[in-house]
């Protein structure tokens, strides 16, 4: 399958400017492999930011990885068939990672390997964010075995799928990394707590957001089924704000109902018809 970009580059550049910050764009690159993590295996994600070397690297191990056909589909912007979307996935249109890369940098390089395969694939575009016309890279070939890989990829087991994205020619942006840490800690709290995923930024692991509950209020468990047969599970508790420490204490944790899907936060601070900002008693609802 040839590697050929499919979309107007004018539209692509508009999509690349949809992000409000570096934290949002990097979050998108971290979020992508989580849809394709393999059940029963820990997904490891690392983010390395070195502005002095003009380099950002986002790498994941333990997921599905990518082969040549996956890259070919990845180059088709907005193709809903990309990577055989499952009912459990969050994403639907598959433009986020590509657009985020363009928001952050002019050049992109990718090393990829599909889980259970031995072939490594390499993709490069020197003008990812600036090209005026769609590109055609022709028929790809696996990376020759005698070509050295980045150290983090060398000697990985056959069953390990991985994707390594290297961004250079970094665009002039404000790097709000603490915002990114908070966003990751908050969004993936449950997955981090369960050990399903690990995330690190420049070698520092992301800890799950703490939600310590007040001993004055007993948690109430929730388990019900919708008319469509979907299961809803959770709990209602009262947050003990005085017990929040560490990274979790650096931002105000909003009260309200937090909605999760497949362990990932998809909505927060819902008050179900109540005016939460006007009701102090609801400000600690977790």
Backbone bond lengths (Angstrom), bond angles and torsions (degrees), N, CA, C in turn:
res aa  C-N    CA-C-N  psi(-1)  N-CA   C-N-CA  omega(-1)  CA-C   N-CA-C  phi
1 X - - - 1.461 - - 1.526 108.86 -
2 X 1.317 117.44 124.00 1.459 121.50 -176.89 1.520 111.02 -68.90
3 X 1.330 115.21 151.85 1.455 120.94 174.07 1.520 107.45 -93.35
4 X 1.321 115.19 104.99 1.456 120.83 -175.57 1.516 108.94 -140.35
5 X 1.308 115.74 126.04 1.454 120.50 -179.88 1.518 110.03 -74.80
6 X 1.345 115.75 138.78 1.460 119.99 -179.56 1.525 109.44 -130.26
7 X 1.311 115.70 100.79 1.461 123.79 173.67 1.516 107.54 164.91
8 X 1.315 115.86 149.81 1.458 119.91 172.85 1.527 109.05 -61.86
9 X 1.325 117.43 130.80 1.462 120.11 179.43 1.524 111.44 -67.53
10 X 1.325 117.53 -24.91 1.467 119.24 174.88 1.523 109.91 -62.45
11 X 1.335 116.01 -43.02 1.461 119.80 178.11 1.520 110.04 -67.01
12 X 1.336 116.47 -40.35 1.461 120.33 179.98 1.523 110.93 -58.60
13 X 1.329 117.01 -43.47 1.462 119.82 -178.73 1.532 111.28 -67.12
14 X 1.323 117.16 -34.23 1.466 119.84 174.93 1.525 109.77 -62.51
15 X 1.337 116.69 -43.98 1.459 120.85 179.63 1.527 111.19 -63.35
16 X 1.325 116.54 -34.81 1.464 120.77 -179.82 1.527 112.67 -66.72
17 X 1.327 117.16 -21.88 1.462 120.54 -178.54 1.526 112.69 -98.81
18 X 1.327 117.53 12.63 1.463 120.36 -176.70 1.529 113.12 -77.47
19 X 1.330 117.23 -14.01 1.460 119.75 -174.86 1.527 110.88 -84.45
20 X 1.313 115.82 148.01 1.458 120.26 -178.21 1.518 112.38 -94.03
21 X 1.337 116.66 -13.03 1.462 119.26 -177.28 1.519 110.40 -164.07
22 X 1.335 114.97 165.68 1.467 121.02 173.93 1.527 110.10 -60.80
23 X 1.330 117.39 -38.74 1.463 120.40 179.96 1.528 110.40 -59.25
24 X 1.328 117.75 -43.25 1.462 120.74 179.26 1.523 111.52 -63.59
25 X 1.337 116.74 -41.39 1.467 120.33 -178.49 1.524 111.22 -68.67
26 X 1.328 117.41 -43.98 1.461 120.12 178.49 1.524 110.86 -66.24
27 X 1.319 116.34 -36.77 1.468 119.56 176.02 1.529 110.38 -57.47
28 X 1.320 117.14 -41.66 1.461 121.07 179.97 1.527 111.14 -60.61
29 X 1.332 116.90 -41.31 1.460 120.52 -179.91 1.529 111.70 -68.52
30 X 1.328 116.99 -32.56 1.461 120.82 175.85 1.528 110.43 -72.92
31 X 1.314 116.37 -37.07 1.460 121.92 -175.33 1.529 112.54 -68.02
32 X 1.326 117.04 -33.65 1.469 120.37 -174.36 1.526 114.11 -54.20
33 X 1.340 119.97 -52.53 1.464 118.62 -176.39 1.520 114.01 -68.65
34 X 1.329 117.69 -16.56 1.462 119.16 -177.27 1.524 110.84 -67.68
35 X 1.344 117.81 -32.50 1.463 119.96 174.12 1.525 111.40 -61.23
36 X 1.329 116.38 -30.14 1.462 120.57 -172.27 1.520 112.46 -109.82
37 X 1.326 116.94 24.13 1.451 118.63 175.38 1.529 109.59 -70.46
38 X 1.287 116.45 152.66 1.460 121.95 -178.74 1.523 108.81 -95.99
39 X 1.310 116.38 126.14 1.455 120.68 -179.03 1.531 109.41 -60.94
40 X 1.324 115.56 136.82 1.452 120.61 179.98 1.517 113.92 89.73
41 X 1.333 117.89 -4.94 1.464 122.05 177.49 1.525 109.37 -123.95
42 X 1.327 115.17 141.78 1.459 119.86 178.33 1.526 109.09 -77.35
43 X 1.319 116.14 128.40 1.457 121.37 175.41 1.517 108.61 -90.63
44 X 1.331 116.53 122.23 1.464 122.05 -179.97 1.530 109.20 -106.38
45 X 1.319 116.42 124.63 1.469 121.60 -179.69 1.519 108.48 -123.69
46 X 1.329 116.01 130.20 1.462 120.64 176.75 1.512 109.44 -124.09
47 X 1.317 115.01 142.82 1.461 122.60 174.91 1.523 107.11 -123.26
48 X 1.322 116.80 124.06 1.458 122.11 177.41 1.528 108.33 -119.83
49 X 1.315 115.92 125.14 1.474 121.68 -178.38 1.521 107.99 -121.01
50 X 1.324 116.57 116.77 1.461 121.95 179.62 1.523 107.81 -133.27
51 X 1.310 115.94 88.86 1.464 119.91 -175.85 1.527 111.77 -70.38
52 X 1.319 117.43 -26.73 1.465 119.44 176.89 1.526 110.85 -65.01
53 X 1.321 116.52 -36.51 1.472 121.16 177.79 1.529 111.71 -90.09
54 X 1.331 116.50 2.02 1.460 121.04 179.99 1.526 110.52 58.09
55 X 1.337 115.52 52.50 1.465 119.05 -173.55 1.526 111.21 -149.23
56 X 1.326 115.06 133.20 1.465 123.11 168.71 1.523 107.11 -125.66
57 X 1.335 116.61 131.25 1.461 121.57 -179.98 1.529 108.69 -124.56
58 X 1.325 116.56 128.32 1.459 122.43 173.20 1.523 106.59 -120.70
59 X 1.321 116.29 122.43 1.467 120.35 -173.00 1.521 109.90 -134.93
60 X 1.331 117.25 140.16 1.458 120.35 176.08 1.518 110.37 -131.50
61 X 1.329 115.33 145.53 1.462 123.19 178.57 1.528 109.17 -131.37
62 X 1.314 116.20 146.70 1.456 120.74 175.26 1.510 114.17 94.57
63 X 1.332 117.63 -1.42 1.453 121.11 177.45 1.516 111.59 -95.63
64 X 1.323 115.89 -159.38 1.459 120.40 -179.45 1.519 112.37 -73.86
65 X 1.344 117.31 -23.98 1.459 119.96 -175.93 1.526 111.17 67.70
66 X 1.320 116.52 -165.52 1.463 121.74 -179.59 1.528 109.50 -145.28
67 X 1.337 115.95 144.10 1.458 120.74 170.86 1.524 108.54 -113.10
68 X 1.334 116.72 -169.27 1.464 119.78 -176.38 1.516 112.43 -63.43
69 X 1.331 117.41 -36.00 1.473 120.35 179.85 1.523 110.96 -69.90
70 X 1.330 116.15 -36.07 1.466 119.30 177.24 1.525 110.86 -64.24
71 X 1.330 117.00 -41.18 1.466 119.83 178.53 1.525 110.20 -65.04
72 X 1.354 116.70 -40.13 1.469 119.87 178.76 1.527 110.31 -60.28
73 X 1.328 117.13 -41.50 1.471 120.04 178.84 1.522 110.87 -71.72
74 X 1.336 116.17 -33.95 1.469 120.65 178.89 1.528 110.88 -61.61
75 X 1.322 117.26 -30.61 1.463 122.10 -179.05 1.530 113.05 -77.02
76 X 1.320 116.91 -5.99 1.463 121.21 176.94 1.522 108.14 -95.75
77 X 1.295 115.50 97.03 1.461 121.29 -175.87 1.527 110.49 -61.38
78 X 1.341 115.59 130.35 1.457 120.30 173.71 1.511 114.96 75.22
79 X 1.343 117.74 14.00 1.467 120.56 179.60 1.513 108.83 -83.06
80 X 1.306 116.38 114.89 1.464 121.12 -175.61 1.529 112.96 -69.13
81 X 1.327 117.38 -14.98 1.457 120.21 -179.26 1.520 112.43 -84.58
82 X 1.334 117.11 -3.51 1.450 120.52 -174.70 1.526 111.01 -57.64
83 X 1.321 115.96 131.87 1.459 124.82 174.68 1.519 113.02 57.70
84 X 1.342 118.52 25.91 1.464 122.48 174.56 1.537 110.88 50.14
85 X 1.305 115.10 68.84 1.458 122.05 -175.86 1.522 111.26 -54.57
86 X 1.334 115.57 133.83 1.458 121.58 -179.95 1.518 110.44 -102.12
87 X 1.331 115.07 163.91 1.468 119.16 -178.89 1.517 111.85 -64.73
88 X 1.343 117.80 -20.54 1.459 121.00 -177.57 1.520 112.87 -88.35
89 X 1.329 118.46 -5.96 1.461 120.93 -176.98 1.521 111.08 -75.54
90 X 1.343 115.16 151.69 1.454 121.70 175.57 1.520 110.00 -86.01
91 X 1.336 116.02 -51.02 1.458 121.46 -176.53 1.517 111.97 -68.22
92 X 1.344 116.03 156.84 1.454 120.10 -179.54 1.519 112.94 -132.81
93 X 1.326 117.90 -33.60 1.469 118.35 -170.66 1.521 113.94 -111.05
94 X 1.314 118.72 -10.19 1.452 122.72 169.46 1.522 114.12 58.02
95 X 1.300 117.31 47.19 1.460 119.88 172.52 1.527 111.06 -114.47
96 X 1.329 117.42 -15.10 1.456 121.22 -170.26 1.514 114.29 -58.32
97 X 1.336 118.34 -52.81 1.455 120.78 -176.59 1.514 112.57 -62.58
98 X 1.296 116.98 -42.85 1.471 121.01 179.56 1.530 110.64 -63.71
99 X 1.326 115.68 -45.16 1.462 119.93 -179.24 1.524 110.77 -67.53
100 X 1.331 117.66 -39.26 1.459 121.10 179.62 1.521 111.00 -62.46
101 X 1.334 116.53 -40.14 1.464 120.16 178.08 1.526 110.20 -60.30
102 X 1.336 117.15 -41.64 1.454 121.19 179.62 1.517 113.04 -69.74
103 X 1.321 116.86 -30.60 1.467 120.49 175.66 1.523 110.65 -65.98
104 X 1.328 115.74 -35.23 1.455 120.59 -173.39 1.522 113.76 -87.89
105 X 1.347 117.71 -34.35 1.464 118.96 -167.92 1.519 112.03 -153.77
106 X 1.328 115.23 161.54 1.463 121.04 177.70 1.525 112.27 -86.67
107 X 1.333 117.67 -28.35 1.465 121.09 -175.54 1.514 110.87 -119.28
108 X 1.326 115.20 145.55 1.463 121.35 178.39 1.517 109.80 -135.37
109 X 1.330 115.91 139.38 1.457 122.95 170.48 1.521 107.63 -131.69
110 X 1.329 117.02 141.50 1.455 121.12 179.13 1.519 110.33 -133.81
111 X 1.321 115.63 134.28 1.461 123.17 166.93 1.523 106.40 -110.32
112 X 1.318 117.36 128.78 1.461 119.44 -177.91 1.522 110.73 -138.96
113 X 1.339 114.83 151.32 1.463 121.71 172.69 1.516 107.98 -147.48
114 X 1.313 116.93 133.08 1.459 121.11 177.52 1.529 109.87 -78.94
115 X 1.326 116.34 145.53 1.460 120.96 178.53 1.529 110.07 -57.61
116 X 1.337 115.71 135.28 1.454 120.71 178.09 1.513 115.04 81.52
117 X 1.323 117.76 0.03 1.465 121.70 179.50 1.525 109.90 -113.37
118 X 1.324 116.05 164.24 1.466 120.22 -179.98 1.524 112.35 -106.58
119 X 1.356 117.81 -19.77 1.466 120.00 -175.43 1.524 110.60 -73.18
120 X 1.328 115.19 134.08 1.455 122.42 174.11 1.523 107.72 -105.51
121 X 1.331 116.00 135.76 1.462 121.60 -178.82 1.516 109.56 -115.15
122 X 1.317 114.93 143.80 1.460 120.49 -177.70 1.518 109.24 -127.72
123 X 1.337 115.33 129.97 1.464 121.61 179.67 1.524 108.59 -126.96
124 X 1.338 115.76 137.18 1.467 120.12 178.04 1.524 109.82 -138.97
125 X 1.326 115.58 140.66 1.457 121.13 170.58 1.518 107.98 -140.56
126 X 1.326 115.96 117.82 1.459 121.21 -177.22 1.526 113.00 -77.23
127 X 1.329 117.00 -17.41 1.468 120.74 -174.62 1.528 111.31 -129.33
128 X 1.312 116.13 41.56 1.469 120.87 -173.25 1.531 111.95 -56.70
129 X 1.316 116.96 -40.47 1.464 119.61 -175.24 1.525 113.14 -93.95
130 X 1.331 118.37 -11.67 1.460 119.57 -170.00 1.518 114.62 -118.50
131 X 1.326 118.49 -11.49 1.464 119.82 -178.93 1.517 112.05 -59.97
132 X 1.333 116.04 145.11 1.463 120.41 178.78 1.523 112.06 -98.67
133 X 1.340 118.17 -11.61 1.467 121.59 -178.59 1.522 109.52 -130.59
134 X 1.324 115.80 149.99 1.465 120.86 175.84 1.523 109.33 -62.64
135 X 1.324 116.42 147.49 1.464 121.44 -175.38 1.521 111.03 -106.26
136 X 1.330 115.36 156.03 1.465 123.29 176.43 1.522 107.00 -129.93
137 X 1.337 116.96 112.48 1.455 121.64 -178.69 1.534 112.60 -94.30
138 X 1.315 117.30 -0.44 1.458 121.05 178.04 1.524 113.31 72.69
139 X 1.334 116.22 -160.54 1.457 121.65 -178.36 1.525 109.82 -78.78
140 X 1.317 117.85 125.70 1.463 120.18 -178.40 1.531 112.00 -81.69
141 X 1.309 115.86 164.86 1.461 122.69 173.68 1.516 108.16 -136.37
142 X 1.338 118.17 146.56 1.470 119.52 178.78 1.521 110.99 -59.19
143 X 1.296 115.68 153.58 1.450 120.79 176.95 1.530 108.64 -65.53
144 X 1.328 118.35 128.36 1.484 119.58 179.16 1.523 111.40 -55.69
145 X 1.318 116.19 145.45 1.464 120.88 -175.06 1.524 112.84 -66.39
146 X 1.328 117.12 -22.28 1.455 118.87 -178.94 1.527 112.90 -87.38
147 X 1.337 116.99 -0.30 1.463 120.71 176.17 1.531 108.56 -82.51
148 X 1.316 118.41 122.22 1.469 119.87 -177.96 1.524 111.93 -65.45
149 X 1.320 115.27 140.43 1.459 121.89 177.66 1.523 109.38 -97.45
150 X 1.323 117.50 159.83 1.460 119.03 170.10 1.528 110.11 -53.40
151 X 1.302 116.20 146.64 1.466 120.78 -174.27 1.522 112.89 -53.97
152 X 1.312 117.21 -37.26 1.474 120.31 -177.25 1.523 113.04 -67.50
153 X 1.337 117.47 -16.70 1.465 121.33 -178.39 1.519 112.68 -101.25
154 X 1.306 117.75 -15.42 1.462 120.99 -175.13 1.528 110.92 -69.47
155 X 1.328 115.54 134.97 1.458 120.85 174.45 1.505 114.98 72.85
156 X 1.321 118.41 17.49 1.468 120.00 178.80 1.524 109.57 -69.92
157 X 1.330 118.41 145.34 1.469 120.57 -179.39 1.523 111.97 -65.36
158 X 1.335 115.75 155.80 1.455 122.29 -176.53 1.522 111.99 -57.23
159 X 1.339 116.81 -39.08 1.470 119.78 -175.33 1.528 112.51 -74.31
160 X 1.313 117.15 -7.96 1.456 120.85 -176.59 1.527 110.70 -83.38
161 X 1.331 115.94 120.31 1.454 120.26 170.81 1.518 108.94 -92.87
162 X 1.320 117.36 144.80 1.459 118.36 179.57 1.522 111.20 -150.29
163 X 1.325 114.34 158.82 1.470 123.40 172.12 1.520 106.79 -139.80
164 X 1.321 115.96 126.47 1.458 121.43 176.05 1.531 107.58 -119.79
165 X 1.328 116.90 119.22 1.465 123.00 179.61 1.518 108.13 -109.74
166 X 1.326 116.02 121.56 1.460 122.00 176.90 1.529 108.50 -111.03
167 X 1.311 116.07 125.03 1.462 122.19 179.88 1.522 109.17 -115.40
168 X 1.319 116.13 130.66 1.462 121.17 177.38 1.529 108.21 -139.78
169 X 1.352 115.30 177.16 1.453 116.96 -169.31 1.519 108.55 62.97
170 X 1.344 115.00 45.87 1.462 120.55 -173.84 1.520 110.87 -61.18
171 X 1.318 114.88 136.75 1.454 120.49 -179.88 1.537 109.84 -80.46
172 X 1.300 116.23 158.72 1.459 121.24 -176.75 1.526 109.34 -72.15
173 X 1.327 116.02 103.65 1.466 121.89 -178.67 1.528 109.08 -139.09
174 X 1.319 116.12 159.18 1.460 122.19 172.97 1.526 107.90 -88.53
175 X 1.339 117.15 123.22 1.463 121.48 -175.97 1.529 110.24 -92.49
176 X 1.318 115.30 94.50 1.469 122.52 -178.15 1.533 109.00 -92.18
177 X 1.336 116.38 73.12 1.461 121.66 -172.07 1.525 112.15 -69.26
178 X 1.331 117.99 -34.28 1.469 118.89 178.36 1.523 111.03 -63.27
179 X 1.333 116.89 -34.41 1.467 119.70 174.36 1.522 110.25 -61.55
180 X 1.330 116.37 -41.25 1.466 120.54 179.08 1.527 110.70 -63.74
181 X 1.330 117.05 -45.37 1.471 119.80 179.87 1.535 110.86 -57.64
182 X 1.332 114.80 -45.79 1.470 119.11 179.96 1.526 110.78 -61.87
183 X 1.308 116.39 -46.43 1.469 121.42 -177.72 1.525 111.02 -59.90
184 X 1.328 117.12 -43.57 1.464 121.15 179.97 1.526 111.06 -68.01
185 X 1.324 116.21 -43.36 1.457 121.24 179.87 1.524 111.38 -61.04
186 X 1.316 116.06 -39.59 1.456 122.59 -178.14 1.530 111.56 -74.83
187 X 1.329 116.81 -48.87 1.464 121.17 -174.14 1.519 112.42 -67.83
188 X 1.325 117.54 -39.51 1.469 121.14 -173.57 1.520 112.53 -107.75
189 X 1.329 116.68 25.84 1.470 121.03 -177.16 1.516 112.39 -50.14
190 X 1.314 117.43 -50.07 1.468 121.03 -175.51 1.529 111.17 -68.60
191 X 1.327 117.48 -43.74 1.462 120.70 -179.76 1.525 111.14 -64.40
192 X 1.347 116.73 -37.19 1.465 120.62 176.76 1.522 110.83 -69.13
193 X 1.329 117.52 -42.09 1.458 121.09 179.16 1.518 111.68 -61.97
194 X 1.337 116.41 -40.60 1.472 121.14 -178.55 1.520 112.28 -75.76
195 X 1.316 117.33 -13.12 1.452 119.81 -177.00 1.508 113.52 79.09
196 X 1.340 117.77 15.10 1.468 121.03 177.76 1.520 111.29 -70.28
197 X 1.336 116.60 -30.65 1.461 121.02 179.56 1.524 108.81 -137.51
198 X 1.331 115.75 156.04 1.460 122.33 167.44 1.522 106.92 -129.07
199 X 1.332 116.05 143.23 1.461 121.55 178.86 1.519 108.03 -134.96
200 X 1.320 116.57 135.97 1.457 120.15 174.56 1.520 110.33 -134.55
201 X 1.321 115.92 149.36 1.465 122.48 175.53 1.520 107.21 -123.41
202 X 1.332 115.73 119.03 1.472 121.24 -177.51 1.523 111.63 50.11
203 X 1.330 115.80 40.76 1.456 121.76 175.09 1.514 115.31 87.19
204 X 1.319 118.85 -9.97 1.462 121.97 -179.77 1.526 109.89 -97.51
205 X 1.336 116.15 121.88 1.456 120.63 -177.73 1.517 112.37 -69.26
206 X 1.317 115.46 147.91 1.465 121.88 175.32 1.523 108.57 -87.00
207 X 1.324 116.13 124.55 1.459 121.18 177.61 1.528 109.55 -91.95
208 X 1.340 117.38 145.86 1.467 118.63 177.80 1.519 111.72 -66.64
209 X 1.309 115.86 145.76 1.462 121.20 176.53 1.525 110.07 -57.04
210 X 1.315 116.40 134.59 1.458 120.60 177.58 1.520 110.54 -87.37
211 X 1.306 115.38 135.30 1.468 121.32 174.37 1.525 108.59 -128.87
212 X 1.335 118.13 68.25 1.471 119.91 179.53 1.518 110.71 -67.36
213 X 1.329 115.59 133.71 1.455 119.76 -176.49 1.526 112.02 -98.96
214 X 1.315 114.20 150.75 1.460 121.65 179.23 1.527 110.18 -70.69
215 X 1.331 115.27 137.27 1.471 119.86 177.31 1.522 111.44 -74.48
216 X 1.334 116.96 -10.63 1.471 120.61 -179.67 1.519 112.06 -82.14
217 X 1.332 116.82 -4.28 1.467 120.29 -178.09 1.517 108.02 -137.77
218 X 1.329 117.35 121.82 1.460 121.10 179.12 1.524 110.08 -78.16
219 X 1.323 116.99 132.09 1.457 120.55 176.83 1.524 110.52 -58.99
220 X 1.321 115.85 142.32 1.455 121.76 176.55 1.531 108.77 -111.75
221 X 1.310 116.57 122.85 1.461 120.55 -179.78 1.522 110.58 -80.91
222 X 1.333 114.82 148.27 1.464 121.75 179.09 1.521 108.03 -127.06
223 X 1.315 116.98 131.24 1.465 120.91 172.22 1.526 107.88 -153.65
224 X 1.318 115.58 116.35 1.463 120.08 -179.31 1.522 109.39 -151.82
225 X 1.323 115.20 170.59 1.454 121.46 178.07 1.523 109.42 -120.85
226 X 1.316 115.76 140.61 1.459 121.32 177.17 1.522 109.14 -79.13
227 X 1.347 117.87 165.50 1.478 119.91 176.28 1.530 112.50 -56.24
228 X 1.335 117.51 -25.81 1.466 120.79 179.82 1.527 112.02 -83.64
229 X 1.331 116.71 -1.66 1.456 119.90 178.30 1.511 114.94 92.54
230 X 1.325 118.20 3.76 1.460 121.37 178.58 1.525 109.88 -76.39
231 X 1.318 115.84 143.75 1.458 120.69 179.01 1.520 110.11 -95.58
232 X 1.330 116.20 134.52 1.453 123.02 175.71 1.524 107.71 -119.10
233 X 1.330 115.27 123.10 1.457 119.92 179.28 1.522 109.65 -129.12
234 X 1.314 116.67 151.58 1.454 119.06 178.45 1.505 111.60 172.02
235 X 1.309 114.95 -161.18 1.452 121.63 178.97 1.517 109.31 -152.27
236 X 1.322 115.01 159.45 1.463 122.27 173.45 1.521 106.71 -122.32
237 X 1.317 115.56 128.81 1.447 120.01 179.68 1.516 110.17 -145.69
238 X 1.327 115.85 179.10 1.459 120.58 177.80 1.516 109.03 -117.41
239 X 1.326 115.94 126.04 1.452 121.85 -176.37 1.526 111.16 -73.38
240 X 1.324 115.47 134.59 1.463 121.29 173.39 1.529 106.99 -96.53
241 X 1.306 116.76 93.31 1.459 120.69 -174.24 1.528 112.59 -63.60
242 X 1.339 117.69 -28.88 1.460 120.43 -179.21 1.521 111.94 -69.21
243 X 1.343 116.89 -18.42 1.463 120.37 -177.97 1.521 112.91 -94.55
244 X 1.329 117.67 -1.71 1.466 120.94 179.16 1.521 108.53 -77.13
245 X 1.354 116.55 123.25 1.462 121.13 -178.37 1.525 109.56 -131.94
246 X 1.334 115.25 174.08 1.466 120.44 175.84 1.519 112.04 67.55
247 X 1.346 116.38 -152.61 1.469 120.44 -177.79 1.524 113.18 -56.79
248 X 1.336 116.75 -31.02 1.463 119.84 -178.20 1.525 112.08 -65.28
249 X 1.331 117.00 -22.39 1.467 120.44 -176.64 1.521 112.60 -85.67
250 X 1.320 117.75 -4.44 1.464 120.36 -175.94 1.526 112.96 -78.75
251 X 1.312 117.40 -17.43 1.460 121.54 178.84 1.524 108.80 -130.24
252 X 1.307 115.68 155.14 1.456 119.37 176.51 1.517 109.69 -75.11
253 X 1.314 116.89 124.94 1.461 121.77 176.91 1.516 108.16 -83.47
254 X 1.302 116.43 120.38 1.460 120.75 -177.68 1.519 111.25 -70.30
255 X 1.330 115.07 143.58 1.448 119.36 171.36 1.524 109.86 -77.32
256 X 1.306 116.46 -178.06 1.462 119.44 179.59 1.513 112.15 103.41
257 X 1.310 115.20 172.95 1.465 120.84 -177.18 1.518 109.89 -83.89
258 X 1.334 115.30 129.17 1.459 122.39 178.20 1.528 108.67 -97.07
259 X 1.323 117.09 127.17 1.460 121.95 -179.21 1.520 109.80 -103.16
260 X 1.331 116.44 128.15 1.448 121.73 178.84 1.527 110.15 -121.44
261 X 1.327 115.55 148.38 1.466 121.59 174.31 1.524 107.50 -134.65
262 X 1.336 116.22 124.47 1.457 121.40 -176.85 1.538 111.45 54.59
263 X 1.338 115.96 35.12 1.458 120.77 177.86 1.508 114.81 82.70
264 X 1.334 117.84 -0.86 1.461 122.18 -176.16 1.522 109.18 -109.09
265 X 1.336 117.19 132.63 1.463 121.39 178.54 1.528 109.82 -66.68
266 X 1.327 116.57 125.42 1.465 120.15 177.96 1.520 112.08 -119.84
267 X 1.321 117.96 -6.41 1.463 120.95 177.47 1.516 109.20 -166.53
268 X 1.315 117.63 145.85 1.458 120.60 -178.37 1.530 109.67 -143.39
269 X 1.324 114.37 164.09 1.470 122.85 175.66 1.521 112.90 62.55
270 X 1.342 116.74 32.31 1.456 119.52 173.63 1.528 109.36 -80.16
271 X 1.336 116.11 135.09 1.459 120.33 -179.63 1.526 112.46 -114.86
272 X 1.289 117.47 4.42 1.466 122.83 174.17 1.526 111.22 51.26
273 X 1.319 115.81 55.65 1.458 119.97 175.40 1.510 115.14 91.48
274 X 1.335 117.72 -12.93 1.461 120.41 179.60 1.529 110.56 -88.38
275 X 1.302 117.02 148.19 1.465 121.55 176.54 1.526 107.76 -83.97
276 X 1.325 116.07 83.89 1.455 121.42 -171.60 1.506 114.11 -59.21
277 X 1.341 117.91 -37.85 1.451 120.05 -177.49 1.524 111.82 -67.46
278 X 1.314 117.10 -20.16 1.454 120.79 -177.82 1.517 112.29 -98.05
279 X 1.323 116.93 -2.91 1.451 120.22 -175.99 1.530 109.24 -119.61
280 X 1.331 116.28 98.50 1.451 120.06 -179.18 1.510 112.89 -56.37
281 X 1.335 117.61 -31.31 1.442 120.61 -178.27 1.520 112.21 -66.61
282 X 1.343 116.76 -20.39 1.472 119.75 179.72 1.524 112.21 -94.94
283 X 1.307 117.97 -8.60 1.459 119.87 -175.26 1.525 112.20 -65.33
284 X 1.333 117.28 -20.24 1.466 120.20 179.91 1.525 112.15 -106.54
285 X 1.321 116.99 7.19 1.450 119.68 178.17 1.508 109.98 -65.30
286 X 1.318 118.27 125.29 1.455 122.72 -179.76 1.510 110.85 -110.64
